[in-house]
Amino acid sequence: MRAAVGDRIVVVSGKVSGPVRDGEVVEVRNADGSPPYTVRWDDGHEGLFFPGPDAIVQHGSELGTDSPSPSAAGSAEWHVKTWHVDLHLFEGGEGTTSAHAVLRTDAAQLDARGETRRNPRDSDVPEIGDEVAAARALRRLADRLLGTAEDDIRGVEKHGKVHLRA
């Protein structure tokens, strides 16, 4: 891994719900650009950083582009793709909410829907209906995406049974 002053360091979490750290290289201690680096993290903290395999460098020349190719540890290149999920919420009468989640990639488009209906005895809080309907739509979208991946694996590997766990 090589970095220069002004490059960005992004450290991804091993867990889906884990935090992502992002900071700017403010000092490079070795002339060849190798670690360690002094990094000013987006939370304002500044410190000496020795990157691990979960760290990515976005070089200054790549920043501001729509599709950067950050370098990962070693000589491997990361190819970044951007997928977009649009989430549309529809609030109906009598405490009903529907959500439509649409995933758009370069190769495909998938969608899923989620619905909820408020119990008439519950308080009318539309935000809760939005959250439940959106969560259901996103969960179904994730299940559809896993199903698509299973089908793709079957097609490529000629396996009879494929099951991916979420």
C-alpha positions in Angstrom: 0.0 0.0 0.0 1.3 3.4 -0.9 -0.3 6.8 -0.1 0.5 10.5 -0.3 -0.5 13.5 1.6 -4.1 14.4 0.6 -5.1 10.8 -0.1 -8.1 9.3 1.7 -8.0 6.2 3.9 -11.2 4.2 4.2 -11.3 1.4 6.7 -14.3 -1.0 6.2 -15.8 -3.1 9.0 -15.9 -6.9 8.8 -19.5 -6.7 9.9 -22.4 -5.4 7.8 -23.6 -3.1 10.6 -20.1 -2.1 11.6 -18.7 1.4 11.3 -16.7 2.7 8.3 -13.8 5.0 9.2 -12.7 7.6 6.7 -9.8 10.1 7.0 -7.3 12.2 5.1 -3.5 11.4 5.1 -1.8 14.4 6.5 1.7 13.0 6.8 3.6 10.2 5.1 6.6 9.1 7.2 8.4 7.1 4.4 9.6 8.6 1.2 8.3 5.7 -0.8 4.7 6.2 0.4 4.6 3.1 2.6 3.0 3.1 6.0 2.8 4.4 8.7 0.7 7.5 8.0 -0.6 10.3 10.1 -4.4 10.4 9.4 -7.0 13.0 10.3 -10.2 11.0 10.7 -13.5 12.6 9.8 -14.4 12.7 13.5 -11.6 15.1 14.0 -9.2 12.6 15.7 -5.7 12.5 14.3 -3.2 9.7 14.9 -0.6 7.4 13.5 -2.1 4.7 11.4 -0.7 1.3 10.2 -3.2 0.0 7.6 -4.4 -3.6 7.7 -6.2 -5.6 4.9 -9.4 -3.8 5.6 -8.0 -0.4 4.6 -8.3 1.2 1.2 -6.5 4.2 -0.2 -8.3 6.6 -2.5 -5.5 8.6 -4.2 -5.9 12.3 -4.7 -6.0 11.9 -8.5 -9.0 9.5 -8.0 -11.0 11.7 -5.7 -14.0 13.5 -7.1 -14.5 10.9 -9.9 -17.6 8.8 -10.1 -15.8 5.5 -10.2 -12.5 5.6 -8.2 -10.2 2.6 -8.2 -8.8 2.6 -4.7 -5.7 0.5 -4.0 -6.0 -2.2 -1.3 -3.3 -3.7 0.7 -0.6 -5.3 -1.4 -0.8 -4.8 -5.1 -4.4 -5.8 -5.7 -6.8 -3.3 -7.3 -10.3 -2.8 -6.1 -12.9 -2.1 -8.7 -15.7 0.0 -7.3 -19.2 -0.4 -8.6 -22.1 1.7 -7.5 -25.6 0.2 -7.2 -28.6 2.4 -6.5 -31.6 1.5 -4.4 -34.7 3.8 -4.7 -37.3 3.5 -2.0 -40.7 4.9 -2.7 -43.3 5.1 0.2 -47.0 5.4 -0.3 -49.1 6.4 2.7 -52.8 5.4 2.2 -55.9 5.9 4.3 -56.7 4.0 7.5 -53.1 3.6 8.6 -51.8 1.7 5.5 -48.3 2.2 4.1 -46.7 0.5 1.1 -43.1 0.6 0.0 -41.5 -0.2 -3.3 -37.7 -0.8 -3.3 -35.9 -0.8 -6.7 -32.3 -2.0 -7.1 -30.6 -0.8 -10.2 -27.2 -2.2 -11.3 -25.3 -2.0 -14.6 -26.6 -5.5 -15.4 -30.1 -5.8 -13.9 -33.0 -4.3 -12.0 -34.8 -6.0 -9.2 -37.7 -4.8 -7.1 -39.8 -5.8 -4.1 -42.7 -4.4 -2.1 -43.5 -4.2 1.5 -46.8 -3.2 3.2 -48.1 -2.5 6.7 -51.4 -1.7 8.2 -51.7 0.1 11.6 -53.9 -1.6 14.2 -56.9 0.8 14.7 -56.2 0.7 18.5 -52.6 1.9 18.0 -51.5 5.6 17.9 -51.3 7.1 14.4 -47.6 7.7 13.8 -46.9 7.6 10.1 -43.1 7.4 10.5 -43.5 3.9 12.1 -45.6 2.7 9.1 -42.9 4.0 6.8 -40.2 2.2 8.7 -42.0 -1.1 8.8 -43.1 -1.0 5.1 -39.6 0.0 4.0 -37.9 -2.7 6.1 -40.2 -5.3 4.6 -39.5 -4.1 1.1 -35.8 -4.1 1.7 -35.8 -7.5 3.3 -37.7 -8.9 0.3 -35.3 -7.2 -2.1 -32.4 -8.8 -0.3 -34.0 -12.2 -0.5 -34.6 -11.6 -4.3 -31.0 -10.6 -4.7 -29.8 -13.7 -2.9 -32.1 -15.8 -5.1 -30.6 -14.2 -8.2 -27.1 -15.0 -7.0 -28.1 -18.6 -6.3 -29.5 -18.9 -9.8 -26.3 -17.4 -11.2 -24.1 -19.9 -9.3 -26.2 -22.8 -10.5 -25.8 -21.6 -14.1 -22.1 -21.2 -13.8 -21.1 -24.1 -11.6 -23.8 -26.5 -12.7 -24.7 -27.3 -9.1 -28.1 -28.8 -8.5 -28.6 -27.3 -5.1 -27.3 -23.9 -4.0 -28.3 -22.1 -0.8 -26.9 -18.8 0.3 -27.4 -17.7 3.8 -28.2 -14.0 4.5 
